Amino acid sequence: MLDLTQGQFVRHVIMHPFEGFEDLRWKKSGSLAIATGIVVLLFIQQLAYNRMYGFQYYSSYDKIFNIVPYFFRSFGIFLLYVVCNWAMCTLFDGEGSMKNIYIVTAYSLIPYIAGYLIGTVLSHFLIKDEYIFIQTFEIVGTAWTVVLFISAMKAVHQFSFGKTLALIALTLVAMIAVMFLLVLLLTLFQQVIIFIFTIYTELSYRLRV
Amino acid sequence: MSGLKKLIAAAGACLMLTGSFAASVSASESYDPYSYDRWGDAVASQVGYTAEYFVDGQSIQGLHDKVREIEEAKIAADPDFDPLTDEWKAMYGLKEPADLYISHDDLMYIADKGNDRIIVTDLDFKMVKYLDTFYYNGEELKLKKPEGVFVDQYTGFIYVCDTENSRVLKSDTEGNVDRMFEKPNTELYSQDLTYNPKKVAVDKAGNVYIVVKSVTKGAVMYDIEGKFLGFYGANRVEATSEIIYNAFWNTIASEEQRARSTRTTPIGFTNFDIDDEGFIYTVTESSDVRTDTVKKLNPRGANILSAVVGDDVTFGDIAPAYYSIYTKNSALMDIDIGPNGEMNILDFAHGRIFQYDKMANLMFVLGGDGDQLGTFRSVSAIESKDNMLYVLDSRKNSVTVFKRSAFGEIVTEATNLYNEGYYQESYEPWLNVIKYDGNYRRAYIGIGNALLNSEQYKEAMKYFKISISRNRYNRAYEGYRGKLLEKYFTPAVIAIIVIAIAVTVIKKLNQKGIITFPWQRKRGV
C-alpha cells in the first residue's frame, strides 16, 4: 500500500490535505532535493510576481533592481521559519526533525506558488475587469496552502490541532525575535569593526611619529 | 580631385558650424529645464518659454521725466526738499513692486509698493499713467504700500489695495475714487483683526473679493454696493496626525476644556486670479501644507479642480531636492490664468514658474534662483498675455518678459487640441513634441489616445507602455484582444473540437490495445 515514488508522493500529499502528510511521515518519505526545488520555485514566483506581472495591472519601478529582497522573501523567510519551528518544537516535544520540517513546509507551499504563477501568466491575457479570475487562483492557492501547512505541522510533530496553531504562532514570534537579534548583531559588529579600525588608525599615527 | 576634397571639407565645416549654432541655442537659458516622469522623478526637458528681456524701473519710458517733473514742483513748493536722499532716488525706478496686472485693453499696471504708487504702462513699457494720488469727495488720498491692483474688464474701474491704509480703492482711470472698501463693521469680521488688503479681484456681477493678510477664512467678499457679504472659498484643514488627535479629544472633552484647546484654522490663501468665465483660482503659499495649494472655485466657493483631477496632484516641485541645491518645498505666490485656461503658477521658494494646462497637467517649468536673465531673486507676481509671460521680481525691481518658444507653441497646440477632445488632430503635434523632447510623457499619452481612437490598438499599446499609463493600456489591450478574438474565434473553436475528438479517439484505441504508447511498452515488457 502507498508504494509511491518521491514524485508521486508530492502529488499525493497535495491532493490529500488531511492524511497526506501522515502517510508521508508513516512511509518516511519526502525528498530534500524536491523540497529545495520548490523553494527555488518560490523565489522565481516572487520575482515573477513583482517584475513580470501584466502591464495593465502593475508596472514596477524599473530604474533600480535589487535581487536581495527577493532572496530574503523566499530563501530567507523559509529557512528562518524552518529553524525557528524546529527550535520551538523541541520545547513542545514535537517529533519532527529539521529535515522533516524542511520537507513538509516546502511541500505545503506548492499550491500558493502555483496559484500565483498561474495568476501571473493570466495577467498577460486578461483585462482589468477580469481581475476576479486571477484573484480566484491566488486566493484558492493561498487558502489551500494554509490548510496544507497546518496539516503538515500537525502531522510532522504529531500534535493536536490547537497545539499546532500555538506552535505556529510561537514560531512567528521566534522569527521576529531572531530577526531583531540579527539586526542588533549586525549593528554591534559594525561598532566593533569601527572600534578596531579606530585603534588601528591611532596606532598607525603613533608609529609614524 | 583636390576640388572634391575642398568641397567635402567645406561641407564638413558648414555642418560643424550649424551644429555649434544649434548647441548654443539650446544652452541659451540660464537654468536647466526639466519635467517629471511617471514616477515623479525629474527628467531633462526643453524650455517652453525663453526669457526675452527684462525691464527695470529706469527703462520704463516716461517715468524719469514724470518723476523729475514732480521733483521740480516739490523743490519749488519747499526749498528744503532734498532730492538726493536714497528714498527719493528710488522713485526713479521700481522699489519692491508687489503686483502686476494686465488689463484687457493691454495696459500693464504695476503696484510699486515701496514708492507708494501705481504705474501704468503699455506692453512696450512706455508709461501711460502715473497714479499716486486719488480724489474722493474732494479729498486727496495718498497710497501707502499698495500691494494689489486689478482692473475690471467690464466696467474699466481700477481697484487698488491700499494696504497700509487698510482700504481698497475703486477708482476710474483718472484717479477719481468711486467707492472705498474698508474693514467690515459686522460681528462676522472679528474687530480685533487688522485689515490689510493684499490682493483684489472682481467678478462679472461686480462682487469684490479681497485677500486680507490676517484672515484665514477665505477672501472677504463685498457686493457691488460695497456691502460686506461674508467670506469666500476658505481652504480645508490638512488632516495631519496632530489635527486628528485634537479632533478626537475634542469630541470627549468638556466645554471648558474645549475652549482652552487650540483652534484648528486653515491657512488663508495668498493670491488669486479670475478667468473670463468667472471662476476664481487661488494659490496658498505654505511650505508644509499640501492640501488646497491650488483651487479653482465656482461662484459658491466650492473647489471644482479637485473634483476634476482629484486631490493627489502636487503643484510646484514634486520632490524639492531635484535639480536644485535647496531642499525646501515650493511656496506658491501667484497664479495667472492664460488664454486657454493654462495655469501659470509662481513659486517663490525657487523662483520658478510652473505652467499647467487646464486639467492640471504640468506643461513647463521655467526659471530658477539666480541673477541672470530668466532667473529670479524674489518673485512677486505673474501675468500672461497671449504667448508672453511677465514676471515681477520685487528684489531685482524688474519685470522679466518671457516668450513662448517653438517647442512651447507645439506643446500648447497639441495640449489645446487634446483637451478639447480632438485626439486625431493632436496626433501630428504630439509627434512633433517627441522630436523636440523624448522625455515629454504627455506626448506619448496623446499619441496613444489618437491611435486608440482610430482603433490602432497595437500601436496605442506601445505608446501607453512607454508613457507607463496602465489604465489606458488596459483599454487599448481590451480592444486589441477583442479584435484578435473576432479574427481567430471560429478557427480556434474548430481546432479545440478537433483536438478533443482526436484525444478521445486515441484514448479509446489505447484502451482497446490497438495503439500502445512508447512509455507503456517499457512497463509491459
Boltz contact constraints between the chains, C-beta under 6 A:
constraints:
  - contact:
      token1: [A, 55]
      token2: [B, 465]
      max_distance: 6.0
  - contact:
      token1: [A, 55]
      token2: [B, 473]
      max_distance: 6.0
  - contact:
      token1: [A, 56]
      token2: [B, 470]
      max_distance: 6.0
  - contact:
      token1: [A, 56]
      token2: [B, 473]
      max_distance: 6.0
  - contact:
      token1: [A, 56]
      token2: [B, 474]
      max_distance: 6.0
  - contact:
      token1: [A, 56]
      token2: [B, 477]
      max_distance: 6.0
  - contact:
      token1: [A, 59]
      token2: [B, 468]
      max_distance: 6.0
  - contact:
      token1: [A, 59]
      token2: [B, 470]
      max_distance: 6.0
  - contact:
      token1: [A, 127]
      token2: [B, 474]
      max_distance: 6.0
  - contact:
      token1: [A, 127]
      token2: [B, 477]
      max_distance: 6.0
  - contact:
      token1: [A, 127]
      token2: [B, 478]
      max_distance: 6.0
  - contact:
      token1: [A, 128]
      token2: [B, 474]
      max_distance: 6.0
